Amino acid sequence: MGMRASLLSVAMLCALMADTEVGNAQHPTARPSVETSTQAPHSNPSAHGDLTRPSDIERVPLRIEITPAPKTQTELDDERRDHDEKSALDRKLVDLTAQLATYTDDLFRATAILAVATVLLTAATAGLLYFARRQASDMKESIRIARQSADTATVAANAGREQALVSRTSMVAGDRAYVHYAGCRWISHTLSGTGEVFWRIHPRWINSGNTPTRGLRVYAHYELRDSPLPADYSFTRDAEVELQLATIPPKGVIESGPRDFLGTDLVAVQNGTKFLYVWGVAEYRTVFGDPCVTRFCVQALNLTGNPLQVWNPEQPFDIAFAHVERNNCSDEDCERPER
């Protein structure tokens, strides 16, 4: 009776497990069914012991098989969609890998070309630097030669200028007009009615140069004094006396305006009681345009003969004029007088 109860319990357990498996097949979320099987009692009870004992029933091994539940249409669609997306992603990955390989090849070729171009550019730069240095060196040499040529040309120009100046100076010195005092000439006259003798003195100017004067103006002044010429005498011309305009040809002679002196005055000069001075100035230009000036001052120091008688070749009257220490100069050696 006890053995039958145990077998009945096992059978009910198997039935319950079968129902559970069927329910899990209909409902995927249900737990998987557990199939319990028992080995039928062997004909030889002694081989497995006595099944009528509870301890023998508990030692029977159970084999449990888990059968997966069938998938629904939604799960199948999801799996198919996942598979398609994965396949698409794989294809894209393959395409990207191929493109990356292509880009890598292109980048390698571009890098190689850039490396070659860099080498060529480096070589070209080195060549340009070499030629630039050569050109700079040649330019420095050219500049040095040009500077030497310029210095030589400057020296030659200066030499030529100096030579021209020397030539002009020589030409001016040899050919310029040169006006200077050429002594005095005196002529005797008599006063009408009284017959008293007087002498007309003429200062003379001579051009000893080889060219005529330009714009010549001469002036003569006479001083008959009771005392010698003072040291502070100014040699200022009379404002009322105009400068005499004239020209002197080469080696020519002219006279300034004369002045008359009575024979008695010349006797006083001859005796040393009076003092006679003649001074003058000549202003002119040369044909070369250079302004020139000549000044003179002389004193009547030695009078021979009789100034009270008219000129007599057998007993001539003579006046010796000597230069004083002042107002005798020419050009840059003296200042131009006031006009």
Secondary structure, 3 states (H helix, E strand, C coil): CHHHHHHHHHHHHHHHHHHHHHHHHHCCCCCCCCCCCCCCCCCCHHHHCCCCCHHHHHCCCCCCCCCCCCCCHHHHHHHHHHHHHHHHHHHHHHHHHHHHHHHHHHHHHHHHHHHHHHHHHHHHHHHHHHHHHHHHHHHHHHHHHHHHHHHHHHHHHHHHHHHHHHHHHHHHHHHCCCEEEEEEEEEEEECCCCCCEEEEEEEEEEECCCCCCEEEEEEEEEEEECCCCCCCCCCCCCCCCCCEEECCCCCCEEECCCEEEEHHHHHHHHHCCCEEEEEEEEEEECCCCCEEEEEEEEEEEEEECCCCCCCCCCCCCEEEEEECCCCCEEHHHCCCCCC
